[in-house]
Amino acid sequence: MSQNTKSNFNLPFILVTSLFFLWGIANSLNGTLIKHFQTALDLNRAQAGIVDSAFYIGYFVMGIPAGLVMRRFGYKNGILIGLVLYILGAVLFYPAANARSYGFFLFNLFTIASGLAFLETAANLYMTVLGDPAKGANRLNFAQSFNGLSIILGPIIGGLFIFSTTEYTRDQLAAMPFDQAEAIRISEAHSVQLPYLVIAGVVLLVTLLFAITKMPEVGEDNTQGEAPSAASFLKLLKIPRLAYGIIAQFFYVGAQASIWGYFVDFKLELSRDHHIGLVNSLYQVTADMSPTQIASFHASAAFVLFMIGRFFGTWLMSIIAPKRVLAIFSMISIALIIGVMTTGGLFAVVCLMLTYFFMSIMFPTIFALATQGLGNRGKLASSLVIMAIVGGAVLPPLTGVLFKSGVAAALLIPLVSFVYILFFAVRGSRMTEEPAV
């Protein structure tokens, strides 16, 4: 690209990178909500896990519509639709908390995720085509690193503004007089209102910036605007690396959602009353904080490792092929999960936290490898990979059911997922001759 073209891309690049920050906050708050709703709405662990299901089903439902909208109307309009849906879902948390309706909350999460499906379909692909195709995975991992910055905030928001300093179990609340227990649950439900209103305000500001910024369309030819048929998607699925990549993304997001969503529960089961000293120092843990609050700070520290892993992985891909980095990180993730399953205490907690570091590059790298070199078919292919995020709806409930048999059983889901991702990195991501679409 010429120097003028590069400068034309600078502001759009910065704004699109901000999208990775925004959806990181929404995603990382799910774990807080899963734990919080068990008290606020009197749910068991498996019922609360439906939070992830409602969230990730939004990606599945809106994946193809997002690709079609962007193919017809371009990146910018797709992004604006996504941002408006994000704002709507966040604002509706206020009346949902007043109503204390789990179904209402799930609808809001579905709405937010529907918006994120548009944002991810646009932003992930935009980064891969905005320059040298061979460096697509590097650019995407760099942009996704800012997603790592924001996901640190989710557990902190949960620990400081959503979780109360006094922790109540379902049994304790059941033993209280009804009016007292009900007052506690109402207070817990209302604690989500302010954080989500603030998030809505920030997203509104970003929406206004996008509305007044010119977004150049890149990586397209004169087929833009034509309506693809169902056969177009079926032919795309005949491309082996794309088909394998869709499955790999399904397993990755399922593993990620299972670990992120249940991290606080994992921490409390593995080592409830013992905490990592460095985490206590960094987050200024005090004696009046509940074990759940402190566990949420451990989750935030794990997300710090996730962010560092993203930046480190981006650098590593400048000297090692992305699929090799993916293979190495997958193998180490498998070893760490086995370490958690076969040990206990703080050692197991540390192994689980380190898994965040090695998971960090998986989503963007799988995406880039699966969609590499598809030209004008990229938006449709991107929508299929984004639909695979439904793994976050399917696998976490299974993790919740297996949790009844213990931590080791629950971690079978991430273990199998990382094994498949290793297969994709070694075999499934190979470039092969593609059928015409």
TIMAR-929171 format. One record per residue (C-alpha): residue in one letter; x, y, z; residue number from 0. Coordinates in steps of 0.001 Angstrom, whole numbers, plus 500000, padded with zeros to 6 digits. Example, Ala and Ser with C-alpha at 12.3 -4.5 7.8 and 13.67 -1.06 7.14 Angstrom:
BEGIN
<site rest="A" x="512300" y="495500" z="507800" nr="0"/>
<site rest="S" x="513670" y="498940" z="507140" nr="1"/>
This chain:
BEGIN
<site rest="M" x="500000" y="500000" z="500000" nr="0"/>
<site rest="S" x="501085" y="503592" z="499411" nr="1"/>
<site rest="Q" x="501846" y="505880" z="502332" nr="2"/>
<site rest="N" x="498577" y="507793" z="501709" nr="3"/>
<site rest="T" x="496568" y="504570" z="501754" nr="4"/>
<site rest="K" x="498213" y="503511" z="505020" nr="5"/>
<site rest="S" x="497350" y="506828" z="506620" nr="6"/>
<site rest="N" x="493750" y="506475" z="505474" nr="7"/>
<site rest="F" x="493608" y="503204" z="507381" nr="8"/>
<site rest="N" x="495062" y="504552" z="510652" nr="9"/>
<site rest="L" x="491865" y="505863" z="512264" nr="10"/>
<site rest="P" x="489692" y="502928" z="511098" nr="11"/>
<site rest="F" x="492371" y="500567" z="512436" nr="12"/>
<site rest="I" x="492276" y="502264" z="515844" nr="13"/>
<site rest="L" x="488464" y="502283" z="515986" nr="14"/>
<site rest="V" x="488169" y="498638" z="514927" nr="15"/>
<site rest="T" x="490774" y="497727" z="517554" nr="16"/>
<site rest="S" x="488545" y="499426" z="520149" nr="17"/>
<site rest="L" x="485832" y="496871" z="519294" nr="18"/>
<site rest="F" x="488064" y="494098" z="520600" nr="19"/>
<site rest="F" x="488247" y="496015" z="523890" nr="20"/>
<site rest="L" x="484460" y="496392" z="524106" nr="21"/>
<site rest="W" x="483488" y="492794" z="523555" nr="22"/>
<site rest="G" x="486173" y="491633" z="525986" nr="23"/>
<site rest="I" x="484321" y="493411" z="528799" nr="24"/>
<site rest="A" x="480983" y="491810" z="527889" nr="25"/>
<site rest="N" x="482552" y="488372" z="527561" nr="26"/>
<site rest="S" x="484530" y="488426" z="530798" nr="27"/>
<site rest="L" x="481512" y="489575" z="532835" nr="28"/>
<site rest="N" x="479713" y="486298" z="532089" nr="29"/>
<site rest="G" x="481704" y="484450" z="534735" nr="30"/>
<site rest="T" x="480706" y="487090" z="537285" nr="31"/>
<site rest="L" x="477047" y="486763" z="536311" nr="32"/>
<site rest="I" x="477111" y="482959" z="536522" nr="33"/>
<site rest="K" x="478303" y="483153" z="540110" nr="34"/>
<site rest="H" x="476209" y="486195" z="541025" nr="35"/>
<site rest="F" x="472886" y="484902" z="539706" nr="36"/>
<site rest="Q" x="473177" y="481801" z="541889" nr="37"/>
<site rest="T" x="472503" y="484120" z="544835" nr="38"/>
<site rest="A" x="470500" y="486962" z="543297" nr="39"/>
<site rest="L" x="468037" y="484721" z="541425" nr="40"/>
<site rest="D" x="468252" y="481560" z="543577" nr="41"/>
<site rest="L" x="469746" y="479347" z="540846" nr="42"/>
<site rest="N" x="471864" y="476228" z="541017" nr="43"/>
<site rest="R" x="475209" y="476046" z="539206" nr="44"/>
<site rest="A" x="473836" y="474315" z="536103" nr="45"/>
<site rest="Q" x="470936" y="476776" z="535790" nr="46"/>
<site rest="A" x="473279" y="479750" z="536126" nr="47"/>
<site rest="G" x="475469" y="478255" z="533395" nr="48"/>
<site rest="I" x="472707" y="479028" z="530887" nr="49"/>
<site rest="V" x="474149" y="482574" z="530958" nr="50"/>
<site rest="D" x="476870" y="481341" z="528606" nr="51"/>
<site rest="S" x="474338" y="479464" z="526473" nr="52"/>
<site rest="A" x="472164" y="482547" z="525920" nr="53"/>
<site rest="F" x="475235" y="484643" z="525166" nr="54"/>
<site rest="Y" x="476828" y="482339" z="522620" nr="55"/>
<site rest="I" x="473571" y="481346" z="520912" nr="56"/>
<site rest="G" x="473427" y="484999" z="519855" nr="57"/>
<site rest="Y" x="476601" y="484453" z="517842" nr="58"/>
<site rest="F" x="475146" y="481352" z="516200" nr="59"/>
<site rest="V" x="471870" y="483016" z="515241" nr="60"/>
<site rest="M" x="473450" y="486218" z="513939" nr="61"/>
<site rest="G" x="476643" y="484847" z="512371" nr="62"/>
<site rest="I" x="475301" y="484386" z="508834" nr="63"/>
<site rest="P" x="473056" y="487518" z="508910" nr="64"/>
<site rest="A" x="476122" y="489530" z="509923" nr="65"/>
<site rest="G" x="478118" y="488174" z="506986" nr="66"/>
<site rest="L" x="475276" y="488840" z="504559" nr="67"/>
<site rest="V" x="474720" y="492393" z="505822" nr="68"/>
<site rest="M" x="478408" y="493220" z="505472" nr="69"/>
<site rest="R" x="478619" y="491655" z="502022" nr="70"/>
<site rest="R" x="475658" y="493792" z="500935" nr="71"/>
<site rest="F" x="476246" y="497035" z="502858" nr="72"/>
<site rest="G" x="479924" y="496946" z="503892" nr="73"/>
<site rest="Y" x="481947" y="496761" z="507088" nr="74"/>
<site rest="K" x="480872" y="500080" z="508577" nr="75"/>
<site rest="N" x="477126" y="499451" z="508492" nr="76"/>
<site rest="G" x="477613" y="495987" z="509945" nr="77"/>
<site rest="I" x="479633" y="497462" z="512799" nr="78"/>
<site rest="L" x="477038" y="500172" z="513511" nr="79"/>
<site rest="I" x="474243" y="497572" z="513716" nr="80"/>
<site rest="G" x="476356" y="495547" z="516131" nr="81"/>
<site rest="L" x="477061" y="498538" z="518366" nr="82"/>
<site rest="V" x="473376" y="499514" z="518556" nr="83"/>
<site rest="L" x="472433" y="495965" z="519616" nr="84"/>
<site rest="Y" x="475201" y="496033" z="522239" nr="85"/>
<site rest="I" x="473838" y="499291" z="523702" nr="86"/>
<site rest="L" x="470270" y="497971" z="523739" nr="87"/>
<site rest="G" x="471203" y="494787" z="525575" nr="88"/>
<site rest="A" x="473266" y="496658" z="528183" nr="89"/>
<site rest="V" x="470571" y="499292" z="528871" nr="90"/>
<site rest="L" x="467925" y="496595" z="529343" nr="91"/>
<site rest="F" x="469861" y="495219" z="532320" nr="92"/>
<site rest="Y" x="468267" y="498038" z="534352" nr="93"/>
<site rest="P" x="464624" y="496923" z="533999" nr="94"/>
<site rest="A" x="465681" y="493260" z="534113" nr="95"/>
<site rest="A" x="467216" y="493824" z="537556" nr="96"/>
<site rest="N" x="464046" y="495512" z="538774" nr="97"/>
<site rest="A" x="461961" y="492612" z="537485" nr="98"/>
<site rest="R" x="464484" y="490016" z="538759" nr="99"/>
<site rest="S" x="463578" y="487908" z="535759" nr="100"/>
<site rest="Y" x="466185" y="485376" z="534664" nr="101"/>
<site rest="G" x="464538" y="485122" z="531254" nr="102"/>
<site rest="F" x="464834" y="488905" z="530832" nr="103"/>
<site rest="F" x="468528" y="488805" z="531739" nr="104"/>
<site rest="L" x="469108" y="485973" z="529260" nr="105"/>
<site rest="F" x="467348" y="487959" z="526524" nr="106"/>
<site rest="N" x="469627" y="490926" z="527244" nr="107"/>
<site rest="L" x="472728" y="488747" z="527015" nr="108"/>
<site rest="F" x="471432" y="487288" z="523747" nr="109"/>
<site rest="T" x="470937" y="490829" z="522409" nr="110"/>
<site rest="I" x="474466" y="491881" z="523406" nr="111"/>
<site rest="A" x="475924" y="488760" z="521807" nr="112"/>
<site rest="S" x="473903" y="489345" z="518640" nr="113"/>
<site rest="G" x="475584" y="492723" z="518397" nr="114"/>
<site rest="L" x="478975" y="491182" z="519090" nr="115"/>
<site rest="A" x="478400" y="488699" z="516247" nr="116"/>
<site rest="F" x="478292" y="491667" z="513862" nr="117"/>
<site rest="L" x="481327" y="493269" z="515492" nr="118"/>
<site rest="E" x="483439" y="490110" z="515479" nr="119"/>
<site rest="T" x="482502" y="489114" z="511936" nr="120"/>
<site rest="A" x="483562" y="492564" z="510754" nr="121"/>
<site rest="A" x="486567" y="493286" z="512952" nr="122"/>
<site rest="N" x="488294" y="489901" z="512815" nr="123"/>
<site rest="L" x="488127" y="489752" z="509026" nr="124"/>
<site rest="Y" x="488958" y="493456" z="508621" nr="125"/>
<site rest="M" x="492243" y="492934" z="510461" nr="126"/>
<site rest="T" x="493230" y="489921" z="508345" nr="127"/>
<site rest="V" x="492671" y="491719" z="505012" nr="128"/>
<site rest="L" x="494048" y="495133" z="506037" nr="129"/>
<site rest="G" x="497523" y="494547" z="504591" nr="130"/>
<site rest="D" x="499779" y="491635" z="503688" nr="131"/>
<site rest="P" x="497662" y="488419" z="503791" nr="132"/>
<site rest="A" x="500647" y="486442" z="505095" nr="133"/>
<site rest="K" x="500694" y="488679" z="508185" nr="134"/>
<site rest="G" x="496942" y="488444" z="508811" nr="135"/>
<site rest="A" x="497324" y="486241" z="511902" nr="136"/>
<site rest="N" x="499922" y="488620" z="513348" nr="137"/>
<site rest="R" x="497721" y="491700" z="512879" nr="138"/>
<site rest="L" x="494691" y="489937" z="514275" nr="139"/>
<site rest="N" x="496580" y="488696" z="517339" nr="140"/>
<site rest="F" x="497910" y="492220" z="517921" nr="141"/>
<site rest="A" x="494420" y="493742" z="517723" nr="142"/>
<site rest="Q" x="493013" y="490944" z="519870" nr="143"/>
<site rest="S" x="495619" y="491810" z="522504" nr="144"/>
<site rest="F" x="493465" y="494821" z="523384" nr="145"/>
<site rest="N" x="490648" y="492384" z="523998" nr="146"/>
<site rest="G" x="493039" y="490946" z="526585" nr="147"/>
<site rest="L" x="493286" y="494351" z="528248" nr="148"/>
<site rest="S" x="489534" y="494626" z="528688" nr="149"/>
<site rest="I" x="488822" y="491127" z="529953" nr="150"/>
<site rest="I" x="490949" y="491912" z="532987" nr="151"/>
<site rest="L" x="488257" y="494421" z="533955" nr="152"/>
<site rest="G" x="485328" y="491973" z="534073" nr="153"/>
<site rest="P" x="486356" y="490167" z="537278" nr="154"/>
<site rest="I" x="487471" y="493471" z="538842" nr="155"/>
<site rest="I" x="484064" y="495008" z="538102" nr="156"/>
<site rest="G" x="482482" y="491896" z="539574" nr="157"/>
<site rest="G" x="484652" y="491952" z="542691" nr="158"/>
<site rest="L" x="484254" y="495669" z="543409" nr="159"/>
<site rest="F" x="480764" y="496561" z="542166" nr="160"/>
<site rest="I" x="478670" y="493400" z="541778" nr="161"/>
<site rest="F" x="479700" y="490848" z="544419" nr="162"/>
<site rest="S" x="478868" y="491910" z="547976" nr="163"/>
<site rest="T" x="481389" y="491808" z="550811" nr="164"/>
<site rest="T" x="479114" y="489410" z="552706" nr="165"/>
<site rest="E" x="478740" y="486066" z="550958" nr="166"/>
<site rest="Y" x="475573" y="483987" z="551302" nr="167"/>
<site rest="T" x="475031" y="480403" z="550195" nr="168"/>
<site rest="R" x="471671" y="479151" z="548949" nr="169"/>
<site rest="D" x="471327" y="477111" z="552155" nr="170"/>
<site rest="Q" x="471956" y="480171" z="554347" nr="171"/>
<site rest="L" x="469354" y="482198" z="552479" nr="172"/>
<site rest="A" x="466865" y="479334" z="552648" nr="173"/>
<site rest="A" x="467256" y="479254" z="556442" nr="174"/>
<site rest="M" x="466535" y="482996" z="556811" nr="175"/>
<site rest="P" x="463077" y="484559" z="557205" nr="176"/>
<site rest="F" x="461606" y="485060" z="553737" nr="177"/>
<site rest="D" x="461563" y="488893" z="553916" nr="178"/>
<site rest="Q" x="465220" y="489068" z="554948" nr="179"/>
<site rest="A" x="466364" y="486640" z="552243" nr="180"/>
<site rest="E" x="464267" y="488445" z="549649" nr="181"/>
<site rest="A" x="465801" y="491819" z="550560" nr="182"/>
<site rest="I" x="469287" y="490372" z="550093" nr="183"/>
<site rest="R" x="468391" y="488911" z="546686" nr="184"/>
<site rest="I" x="466848" y="492208" z="545542" nr="185"/>
<site rest="S" x="469996" y="494085" z="546551" nr="186"/>
<site rest="E" x="472165" y="491546" z="544731" nr="187"/>
<site rest="A" x="470074" y="491828" z="541562" nr="188"/>
<site rest="H" x="470246" y="495633" z="541554" nr="189"/>
<site rest="S" x="474054" y="495619" z="541805" nr="190"/>
<site rest="V" x="474378" y="494863" z="538060" nr="191"/>
<site rest="Q" x="472471" y="497983" z="536975" nr="192"/>
<site rest="L" x="475143" y="500682" z="537270" nr="193"/>
<site rest="P" x="478010" y="498707" z="535661" nr="194"/>
<site rest="Y" x="475946" y="497878" z="532579" nr="195"/>
<site rest="L" x="474643" y="501449" z="532230" nr="196"/>
<site rest="V" x="478237" y="502714" z="532270" nr="197"/>
<site rest="I" x="479184" y="500136" z="529627" nr="198"/>
<site rest="A" x="476242" y="501273" z="527472" nr="199"/>
<site rest="G" x="477467" y="504875" z="527706" nr="200"/>
<site rest="V" x="480979" y="503949" z="526582" nr="201"/>
<site rest="V" x="479640" y="501916" z="523640" nr="202"/>
<site rest="L" x="477408" y="504854" z="522638" nr="203"/>
<site rest="L" x="480470" y="507102" z="522420" nr="204"/>
<site rest="V" x="482279" y="504586" z="520198" nr="205"/>
<site rest="T" x="479156" y="504303" z="518010" nr="206"/>
<site rest="L" x="479158" y="508051" z="517408" nr="207"/>
<site rest="L" x="482836" y="507964" z="516447" nr="208"/>
<site rest="F" x="482193" y="505162" z="513940" nr="209"/>
<site rest="A" x="479220" y="507039" z="512475" nr="210"/>
<site rest="I" x="481373" y="510047" z="511535" nr="211"/>
<site rest="T" x="484458" y="508095" z="510372" nr="212"/>
<site rest="K" x="485033" y="506886" z="506814" nr="213"/>
<site rest="M" x="485703" y="503130" z="506743" nr="214"/>
<site rest="P" x="487459" y="501994" z="503550" nr="215"/>
<site rest="E" x="486266" y="498658" z="502143" nr="216"/>
<site rest="V" x="489226" y="496335" z="501563" nr="217"/>
<site rest="G" x="489670" y="492830" z="500264" nr="218"/>
<site rest="E" x="486589" y="493007" z="498025" nr="219"/>
<site rest="D" x="485935" y="492724" z="494309" nr="220"/>
<site rest="N" x="482930" y="493499" z="492164" nr="221"/>
<site rest="T" x="480892" y="490643" z="493600" nr="222"/>
<site rest="Q" x="480009" y="492768" z="496619" nr="223"/>
<site rest="G" x="476270" y="493299" z="496775" nr="224"/>
<site rest="E" x="475282" y="490023" z="495130" nr="225"/>
<site rest="A" x="473077" y="487782" z="497254" nr="226"/>
<site rest="P" x="474814" y="484443" z="497886" nr="227"/>
<site rest="S" x="472815" y="481229" z="497810" nr="228"/>
<site rest="A" x="472782" y="478361" z="500270" nr="229"/>
<site rest="A" x="474991" y="476536" z="497793" nr="230"/>
<site rest="S" x="477666" y="479213" z="498345" nr="231"/>
<site rest="F" x="477944" y="478258" z="502005" nr="232"/>
<site rest="L" x="477934" y="474523" z="501219" nr="233"/>
<site rest="K" x="480765" y="474977" z="498721" nr="234"/>
<site rest="L" x="482733" y="476961" z="501280" nr="235"/>
<site rest="L" x="482426" y="474059" z="503701" nr="236"/>
<site rest="K" x="484181" y="471862" z="501139" nr="237"/>
<site rest="I" x="487383" y="473805" z="501776" nr="238"/>
<site rest="P" x="489098" y="471482" z="504302" nr="239"/>
<site rest="R" x="490958" y="474064" z="506384" nr="240"/>
<site rest="L" x="487810" y="476193" z="506718" nr="241"/>
<site rest="A" x="485681" y="473208" z="507756" nr="242"/>
<site rest="Y" x="488309" y="472019" z="510243" nr="243"/>
<site rest="G" x="488735" y="475598" z="511462" nr="244"/>
<site rest="I" x="485016" y="475974" z="512163" nr="245"/>
<site rest="I" x="485112" y="472837" z="514322" nr="246"/>
<site rest="A" x="488292" y="474025" z="516042" nr="247"/>
<site rest="Q" x="486654" y="477371" z="516840" nr="248"/>
<site rest="F" x="483603" y="475537" z="518240" nr="249"/>
<site rest="F" x="485839" y="473592" z="520620" nr="250"/>
<site rest="Y" x="488011" y="476566" z="521526" nr="251"/>
<site rest="V" x="485145" y="478861" z="522484" nr="252"/>
<site rest="G" x="483487" y="476001" z="524379" nr="253"/>
<site rest="A" x="486691" y="475415" z="526339" nr="254"/>
<site rest="Q" x="487206" y="479126" z="526937" nr="255"/>
<site rest="A" x="483631" y="479666" z="528131" nr="256"/>
<site rest="S" x="483826" y="476620" z="530387" nr="257"/>
<site rest="I" x="487042" y="477766" z="532066" nr="258"/>
<site rest="W" x="486159" y="481460" z="532239" nr="259"/>
<site rest="G" x="482570" y="480910" z="533308" nr="260"/>
<site rest="Y" x="483388" y="478468" z="536088" nr="261"/>
<site rest="F" x="486774" y="479826" z="537168" nr="262"/>
<site rest="V" x="485454" y="481235" z="540445" nr="263"/>
<site rest="D" x="483795" y="477890" z="541201" nr="264"/>
<site rest="F" x="486979" y="476016" z="540236" nr="265"/>
<site rest="K" x="489048" y="478266" z="542516" nr="266"/>
<site rest="L" x="486680" y="477796" z="545461" nr="267"/>
<site rest="E" x="486646" y="474012" z="544981" nr="268"/>
<site rest="L" x="490414" y="473660" z="544553" nr="269"/>
<site rest="S" x="491567" y="476042" z="547277" nr="270"/>
<site rest="R" x="488799" y="478023" z="548952" nr="271"/>
<site rest="D" x="490669" y="479586" z="551856" nr="272"/>
<site rest="H" x="494199" y="479774" z="550445" nr="273"/>
<site rest="H" x="495199" y="482506" z="548048" nr="274"/>
<site rest="I" x="498204" y="483440" z="545943" nr="275"/>
<site rest="G" x="500172" y="486103" z="547795" nr="276"/>
<site rest="L" x="501008" y="488105" z="544671" nr="277"/>
<site rest="V" x="497309" y="488353" z="543797" nr="278"/>
<site rest="N" x="496500" y="489507" z="547337" nr="279"/>
<site rest="S" x="499131" y="492245" z="547040" nr="280"/>
<site rest="L" x="498172" y="493429" z="543553" nr="281"/>
<site rest="Y" x="494456" y="493652" z="544328" nr="282"/>
<site rest="Q" x="494813" y="494927" z="547886" nr="283"/>
<site rest="V" x="492845" y="492023" z="549342" nr="284"/>
<site rest="T" x="491530" y="492703" z="552855" nr="285"/>
<site rest="A" x="490264" y="490440" z="555616" nr="286"/>
<site rest="D" x="486648" y="491560" z="555216" nr="287"/>
<site rest="M" x="486466" y="490361" z="551588" nr="288"/>
<site rest="S" x="484562" y="487157" z="550885" nr="289"/>
<site rest="P" x="486220" y="484075" z="549322" nr="290"/>
<site rest="T" x="484151" y="484693" z="546193" nr="291"/>
<site rest="Q" x="485422" y="488262" z="545845" nr="292"/>
<site rest="I" x="489003" y="487086" z="546283" nr="293"/>
<site rest="A" x="488467" y="484293" z="543753" nr="294"/>
<site rest="S" x="487243" y="486911" z="541267" nr="295"/>
<site rest="F" x="490545" y="488781" z="541714" nr="296"/>
<site rest="H" x="492382" y="485544" z="540907" nr="297"/>
<site rest="A" x="490280" y="485388" z="537742" nr="298"/>
<site rest="S" x="491351" y="488937" z="536892" nr="299"/>
<site rest="A" x="495002" y="487974" z="537418" nr="300"/>
<site rest="A" x="494471" y="485032" z="535058" nr="301"/>
<site rest="F" x="493180" y="487482" z="532468" nr="302"/>
<site rest="V" x="496392" y="489493" z="532911" nr="303"/>
<site rest="L" x="498228" y="486331" z="531865" nr="304"/>
<site rest="F" x="495820" y="486052" z="528919" nr="305"/>
<site rest="M" x="496690" y="489580" z="527796" nr="306"/>
<site rest="I" x="500433" y="488991" z="528150" nr="307"/>
<site rest="G" x="500039" y="485760" z="526190" nr="308"/>
<site rest="R" x="498392" y="487664" z="523339" nr="309"/>
<site rest="F" x="501259" y="490157" z="523045" nr="310"/>
<site rest="F" x="503895" y="487447" z="523467" nr="311"/>
<site rest="G" x="502160" y="485214" z="520929" nr="312"/>
<site rest="T" x="501988" y="488076" z="518418" nr="313"/>
<site rest="W" x="505739" y="488592" z="518746" nr="314"/>
<site rest="L" x="506430" y="484853" z="518551" nr="315"/>
<site rest="M" x="504506" y="484610" z="515271" nr="316"/>
<site rest="S" x="506976" y="487044" z="513724" nr="317"/>
<site rest="I" x="509654" y="484346" z="513971" nr="318"/>
<site rest="I" x="507604" y="481112" z="514018" nr="319"/>
<site rest="A" x="504729" y="480170" z="511723" nr="320"/>
<site rest="P" x="501333" y="480845" z="513386" nr="321"/>
<site rest="K" x="500169" y="477226" z="513054" nr="322"/>
<site rest="R" x="503311" y="476040" z="514861" nr="323"/>
<site rest="V" x="502727" y="478521" z="517683" nr="324"/>
<site rest="L" x="499140" y="477248" z="517880" nr="325"/>
<site rest="A" x="500388" y="473641" z="518090" nr="326"/>
<site rest="I" x="502899" y="474441" z="520852" nr="327"/>
<site rest="F" x="500381" y="476426" z="522909" nr="328"/>
<site rest="S" x="497776" y="473655" z="522484" nr="329"/>
<site rest="M" x="500166" y="470991" z="523767" nr="330"/>
<site rest="I" x="501078" y="473066" z="526818" nr="331"/>
<site rest="S" x="497385" y="473756" z="527515" nr="332"/>
<site rest="I" x="496688" y="470014" z="527457" nr="333"/>
<site rest="A" x="499508" y="469420" z="529955" nr="334"/>
<site rest="L" x="498234" y="472186" z="532273" nr="335"/>
<site rest="I" x="494652" y="470882" z="532266" nr="336"/>
<site rest="I" x="495928" y="467399" z="533119" nr="337"/>
<site rest="G" x="497918" y="469032" z="535937" nr="338"/>
<site rest="V" x="494742" y="470582" z="537376" nr="339"/>
<site rest="M" x="492819" y="467309" z="537024" nr="340"/>
<site rest="T" x="495437" y="465208" z="538822" nr="341"/>
<site rest="T" x="496474" y="467566" z="541644" nr="342"/>
<site rest="G" x="494784" y="470117" z="543877" nr="343"/>
<site rest="G" x="495318" y="473162" z="546071" nr="344"/>
<site rest="L" x="497138" y="476278" z="544951" nr="345"/>
<site rest="F" x="499302" y="474311" z="542504" nr="346"/>
<site rest="A" x="496184" y="473339" z="540556" nr="347"/>
<site rest="V" x="494919" y="476942" z="540690" nr="348"/>
<site rest="V" x="498218" y="478178" z="539247" nr="349"/>
<site rest="C" x="498032" y="475574" z="536450" nr="350"/>
<site rest="L" x="494503" y="476702" z="535612" nr="351"/>
<site rest="M" x="495567" y="480354" z="535576" nr="352"/>
<site rest="L" x="498520" y="479568" z="533293" nr="353"/>
<site rest="T" x="496102" y="477960" z="530851" nr="354"/>
<site rest="Y" x="494809" y="481484" z="530156" nr="355"/>
<site rest="F" x="498261" y="482473" z="528862" nr="356"/>
<site rest="F" x="498384" y="479617" z="526361" nr="357"/>
<site rest="M" x="494725" y="479926" z="525308" nr="358"/>
<site rest="S" x="495285" y="483567" z="524438" nr="359"/>
<site rest="I" x="496314" y="483214" z="520780" nr="360"/>
<site rest="M" x="493919" y="480409" z="519868" nr="361"/>
<site rest="F" x="490791" y="482283" z="518744" nr="362"/>
<site rest="P" x="492464" y="484807" z="516404" nr="363"/>
<site rest="T" x="494950" y="482270" z="515060" nr="364"/>
<site rest="I" x="492263" y="479684" z="514279" nr="365"/>
<site rest="F" x="490197" y="482426" z="512632" nr="366"/>
<site rest="A" x="493093" y="483682" z="510490" nr="367"/>
<site rest="L" x="494221" y="480199" z="509429" nr="368"/>
<site rest="A" x="490674" y="479098" z="508565" nr="369"/>
<site rest="T" x="489853" y="482155" z="506434" nr="370"/>
<site rest="Q" x="493256" y="482785" z="504863" nr="371"/>
<site rest="G" x="493327" y="483481" z="501127" nr="372"/>
<site rest="L" x="489560" y="483423" z="500519" nr="373"/>
<site rest="G" x="489340" y="486885" z="498924" nr="374"/>
<site rest="N" x="485790" y="488106" z="498349" nr="375"/>
<site rest="R" x="484453" y="484928" z="499973" nr="376"/>
<site rest="G" x="486005" y="486043" z="503248" nr="377"/>
<site rest="K" x="482899" y="487723" z="504695" nr="378"/>
<site rest="L" x="480792" y="484600" z="504201" nr="379"/>
<site rest="A" x="483566" y="482361" z="505532" nr="380"/>
<site rest="S" x="484023" y="484723" z="508472" nr="381"/>
<site rest="S" x="480333" y="484439" z="509359" nr="382"/>
<site rest="L" x="480627" y="480634" z="509445" nr="383"/>
<site rest="V" x="483633" y="480780" z="511785" nr="384"/>
<site rest="I" x="481801" y="483265" z="514009" nr="385"/>
<site rest="M" x="478774" y="480939" z="514103" nr="386"/>
<site rest="A" x="481093" y="478315" z="515592" nr="387"/>
<site rest="I" x="481197" y="480477" z="518720" nr="388"/>
<site rest="V" x="478004" y="478577" z="519589" nr="389"/>
<site rest="G" x="480427" y="476126" z="521191" nr="390"/>
<site rest="G" x="480246" y="478529" z="524125" nr="391"/>
<site rest="A" x="476537" y="477740" z="524395" nr="392"/>
<site rest="V" x="476828" y="473969" z="523997" nr="393"/>
<site rest="L" x="479865" y="472942" z="526042" nr="394"/>
<site rest="P" x="479612" y="474990" z="529305" nr="395"/>
<site rest="P" x="476284" y="473376" z="530339" nr="396"/>
<site rest="L" x="477969" y="469984" z="529879" nr="397"/>
<site rest="T" x="480801" y="471262" z="532043" nr="398"/>
<site rest="G" x="478248" y="472289" z="534677" nr="399"/>
<site rest="V" x="476672" y="468818" z="534648" nr="400"/>
<site rest="L" x="480082" y="467114" z="534887" nr="401"/>
<site rest="F" x="480995" y="469478" z="537752" nr="402"/>
<site rest="K" x="478646" y="467425" z="539931" nr="403"/>
<site rest="S" x="481270" y="464679" z="539757" nr="404"/>
<site rest="G" x="484128" y="467017" z="540608" nr="405"/>
<site rest="V" x="486657" y="469389" z="539067" nr="406"/>
<site rest="A" x="488499" y="466663" z="537141" nr="407"/>
<site rest="A" x="485309" y="465531" z="535405" nr="408"/>
<site rest="A" x="484342" y="469112" z="534500" nr="409"/>
<site rest="L" x="487748" y="469722" z="532917" nr="410"/>
<site rest="L" x="487290" y="466840" z="530469" nr="411"/>
<site rest="I" x="485517" y="469340" z="528180" nr="412"/>
<site rest="P" x="488509" y="471724" z="527867" nr="413"/>
<site rest="L" x="490892" y="468757" z="527614" nr="414"/>
<site rest="V" x="489109" y="467236" z="524602" nr="415"/>
<site rest="S" x="488811" y="470700" z="523053" nr="416"/>
<site rest="F" x="492542" y="471412" z="523233" nr="417"/>
<site rest="V" x="493314" y="467988" z="521754" nr="418"/>
<site rest="Y" x="491206" y="468821" z="518698" nr="419"/>
<site rest="I" x="492821" y="472259" z="518368" nr="420"/>
<site rest="L" x="496199" y="470520" z="518333" nr="421"/>
<site rest="F" x="494943" y="468363" z="515458" nr="422"/>
<site rest="F" x="493817" y="471471" z="513562" nr="423"/>
<site rest="A" x="497189" y="473153" z="514061" nr="424"/>
<site rest="V" x="499150" y="470120" z="512868" nr="425"/>
<site rest="R" x="496926" y="468735" z="510104" nr="426"/>
<site rest="G" x="493654" y="470598" z="509606" nr="427"/>
<site rest="S" x="495140" y="474014" z="508799" nr="428"/>
<site rest="R" x="497149" y="472838" z="505791" nr="429"/>
<site rest="M" x="496640" y="474824" z="502584" nr="430"/>
<site rest="T" x="494990" y="472598" z="499963" nr="431"/>
<site rest="E" x="493468" y="473067" z="496539" nr="432"/>
<site rest="E" x="490074" y="474723" z="496919" nr="433"/>
<site rest="P" x="486854" y="474139" z="495004" nr="434"/>
<site rest="A" x="485487" y="477105" z="493098" nr="435"/>
<site rest="V" x="482715" y="478978" z="494919" nr="436"/>
